[in-house]
Amino acid sequence: MAEHKHGSMDIRAQEKTFVGFIRMVTWGAGISIAILIFMALVNG
């Protein structure tokens, strides 16, 4: 087996994916909250 040094792996792809996931979740939550507020105002 090859020797492994802790912290030597290139994780740029994983970091980019994680940032995209967090951005998607943030937008999704914001849109959901906006829809709920809109529904509450329309049914008011």
N, CA and C atoms as an extended XYZ file, in Angstrom:
132
Properties=species:S:1:pos:R:3:atomname:S:1:resname:S:1:resid:I:1 pbc="F F F"
N         0.832       -1.193        0.000 N   MET     1
C         0.000        0.000        0.000 CA  MET     1
C         0.873        1.253        0.000 C   MET     1
N         0.355        2.282       -0.582 N   ALA     2
C         1.085        3.549       -0.640 CA  ALA     2
C         1.007        4.262        0.706 C   ALA     2
N         2.048        5.002        0.980 N   GLU     3
C         2.055        5.801        2.205 CA  GLU     3
C         1.086        6.969        2.054 C   GLU     3
N         0.410        7.287        3.118 N   HIS     4
C        -0.547        8.398        3.099 CA  HIS     4
C        -0.102        9.463        4.108 C   HIS     4
N        -0.020       10.687        3.636 N   LYS     5
C         0.305       11.795        4.529 CA  LYS     5
C        -0.975       12.566        4.792 C   LYS     5
N        -1.278       12.758        6.039 N   HIS     6
C        -2.501       13.472        6.423 CA  HIS     6
C        -2.471       14.900        5.879 C   HIS     6
N        -3.566       15.297        5.223 N   GLY     7
C        -3.676       16.649        4.702 CA  GLY     7
C        -3.052       16.862        3.336 C   GLY     7
N        -2.655       15.795        2.651 N   SER     8
C        -1.981       15.959        1.365 CA  SER     8
C        -2.914       15.790        0.166 C   SER     8
N        -4.168       15.394        0.406 N   MET     9
C        -5.093       15.151       -0.697 CA  MET     9
C        -5.647       16.466       -1.247 C   MET     9
N        -5.831       16.537       -2.561 N   ASP    10
C        -6.408       17.710       -3.199 CA  ASP    10
C        -7.933       17.631       -3.052 C   ASP    10
N        -8.519       18.579       -2.320 N   ILE    11
C        -9.956       18.526       -2.044 CA  ILE    11
C       -10.702       19.699       -2.669 C   ILE    11
N       -10.135       20.306       -3.697 N   ARG    12
C       -10.801       21.449       -4.330 CA  ARG    12
C       -12.154       21.073       -4.910 C   ARG    12
N       -12.263       19.905       -5.509 N   ALA    13
C       -13.539       19.479       -6.100 CA  ALA    13
C       -14.598       19.294       -5.011 C   ALA    13
N       -14.215       18.689       -3.895 N   GLN    14
C       -15.156       18.489       -2.799 CA  GLN    14
C       -15.588       19.820       -2.199 C   GLN    14
N       -14.647       20.744       -2.053 N   GLU    15
C       -14.986       22.059       -1.505 CA  GLU    15
C       -15.939       22.810       -2.431 C   GLU    15
N       -15.708       22.715       -3.739 N   LYS    16
C       -16.576       23.378       -4.704 CA  LYS    16
C       -17.988       22.784       -4.658 C   LYS    16
N       -18.085       21.460       -4.548 N   THR    17
C       -19.377       20.793       -4.443 CA  THR    17
C       -20.093       21.206       -3.171 C   THR    17
N       -19.366       21.276       -2.060 N   PHE    18
C       -19.965       21.653       -0.783 CA  PHE    18
C       -20.494       23.076       -0.832 C   PHE    18
N       -19.733       23.999       -1.416 N   VAL    19
C       -20.174       25.387       -1.536 CA  VAL    19
C       -21.444       25.463       -2.387 C   VAL    19
N       -21.484       24.704       -3.468 N   GLY    20
C       -22.674       24.665       -4.303 CA  GLY    20
C       -23.878       24.121       -3.566 C   GLY    20
N       -23.669       23.083       -2.767 N   PHE    21
C       -24.749       22.493       -1.984 CA  PHE    21
C       -25.284       23.488       -0.962 C   PHE    21
N       -24.398       24.169       -0.251 N   ILE    22
C       -24.825       25.148        0.744 CA  ILE    22
C       -25.579       26.290        0.071 C   ILE    22
N       -25.112       26.743       -1.083 N   ARG    23
C       -25.789       27.806       -1.823 CA  ARG    23
C       -27.195       27.351       -2.238 C   ARG    23
N       -27.319       26.117       -2.726 N   MET    24
C       -28.611       25.583       -3.147 CA  MET    24
C       -29.574       25.484       -1.960 C   MET    24
N       -29.096       25.007       -0.823 N   VAL    25
C       -29.939       24.885        0.364 CA  VAL    25
C       -30.387       26.266        0.846 C   VAL    25
N       -29.491       27.241        0.822 N   THR    26
C       -29.824       28.594        1.250 CA  THR    26
C       -30.899       29.198        0.345 C   THR    26
N       -30.720       29.082       -0.970 N   TRP    27
C       -31.725       29.591       -1.911 CA  TRP    27
C       -33.051       28.866       -1.734 C   TRP    27
N       -33.006       27.564       -1.567 N   GLY    28
C       -34.228       26.774       -1.383 CA  GLY    28
C       -34.996       27.187       -0.138 C   GLY    28
N       -34.273       27.407        0.959 N   ALA    29
C       -34.921       27.837        2.203 CA  ALA    29
C       -35.515       29.232        2.032 C   ALA    29
N       -34.776       30.130        1.395 N   GLY    30
C       -35.279       31.490        1.182 CA  GLY    30
C       -36.531       31.512        0.318 C   GLY    30
N       -36.527       30.723       -0.744 N   ILE    31
C       -37.700       30.664       -1.624 CA  ILE    31
C       -38.884       30.052       -0.886 C   ILE    31
N       -38.641       29.018       -0.096 N   SER    32
C       -39.720       28.389        0.673 CA  SER    32
C       -40.335       29.372        1.662 C   SER    32
N       -39.502       30.133        2.355 N   ILE    33
C       -40.001       31.117        3.315 CA  ILE    33
C       -40.789       32.204        2.594 C   ILE    33
N       -40.291       32.645        1.438 N   ALA    34
C       -40.996       33.668        0.669 CA  ALA    34
C       -42.366       33.158        0.216 C   ALA    34
N       -42.436       31.924       -0.220 N   ILE    35
C       -43.720       31.345       -0.637 CA  ILE    35
C       -44.685       31.266        0.541 C   ILE    35
N       -44.195       30.861        1.696 N   LEU    36
C       -45.055       30.779        2.880 CA  LEU    36
C       -45.574       32.155        3.287 C   LEU    36
N       -44.729       33.170        3.234 N   ILE    37
C       -45.162       34.531        3.563 CA  ILE    37
C       -46.197       35.004        2.551 C   ILE    37
N       -45.959       34.752        1.270 N   PHE    38
C       -46.907       35.133        0.220 CA  PHE    38
C       -48.255       34.444        0.440 C   PHE    38
N       -48.233       33.159        0.755 N   MET    39
C       -49.484       32.435        0.995 CA  MET    39
C       -50.221       32.993        2.208 C   MET    39
N       -49.508       33.355        3.256 N   ALA    40
C       -50.130       33.913        4.449 CA  ALA    40
C       -50.766       35.264        4.137 C   ALA    40
N       -50.117       36.079        3.313 N   LEU    41
C       -50.659       37.396        2.972 CA  LEU    41
C       -51.886       37.261        2.063 C   LEU    41
N       -51.862       36.326        1.148 N   VAL    42
C       -52.987       36.151        0.214 CA  VAL    42
C       -54.213       35.605        0.954 C   VAL    42
N       -54.002       34.694        1.881 N   ASN    43
C       -55.126       34.105        2.615 CA  ASN    43
C       -55.605       34.982        3.756 C   ASN    43
N       -54.817       35.986        4.124 N   GLY    44
C       -55.029       36.871        5.252 CA  GLY    44
C       -56.409       37.263        5.476 C   GLY    44
